[in-house]
Amino acid sequence: MFPKKIGLIMLSIFLLIGCQATTEELLDSSNTIFEESFVQQYDGEQVELEQIKFSLPANMEVQEETEYNVLLKDGEQLYLLFFNPAEADDSQLNFVRDQQHEEEALLFETIEDKGKFAYLLVTQEEDKQFKAIIGIGGAKLTTITTDRNLEESTTAMLEILHTIEYK
C-alpha cells in the first residue's frame, strides 16, 4: 500500500510540473497577444474621466485619477496608466525612456502599425513575478503581475491602450 501512495504522489507532482507553462511560453504568448492586438476589437465598458476615456476591462476599477495618471485595480493587482495627450500615437518618447531597461528585459518588442508605435517590455521581478510595461504613443501602462496572470494582464493593458481617447 505504501508504494502505491508514493507512486500517486510522484505522478501528481509530475502532472503539476508538466502542466505549468514555462517562462518562455508565457513570454511567447504575451508577445503574440501584443502582436494580435492591432486587429482586435475591444467592446469593454467605456470609462470617462476628467482628462481621458477608455475601455475598462471586466473586474477592473479606477482607484484614482491625477494629472496625466490613472491608478487602476483588478483584485489586488495595481496598474498605473501614464498618458501625455500632447504626444501622438506614433510617439516614441516613453519607449526611449524605457529602453534603459532593455538589458534586463526578458521580452522587449516593438511594433509600428496603423499609425501607432507600440512596445512591450517584461522584466523579472521576484520569483514568479514580472513587471510588464506596454506603451502606445504617449500612453503607457505598468503593472507587477504573477506568471499565472501575465497573459491576462497583457490583454487588459492592451485593451485600455488601444481605446484611449483624450478630451
Secondary structure by P-SEA (a helix, b strand, c coil): caaaaaaaaaaaaaaaaaacccaaaaaaaaaaaaaaccccccccbbbbcccbbbbbccccccccccccbbbbbcccbbbbbbbbcccccccaaaaaaaccccccccbbbbbbcccbbbbbbbbbccccbbbbbbbccccbbbbbbccccaaaaaaaaaaaaaccccc
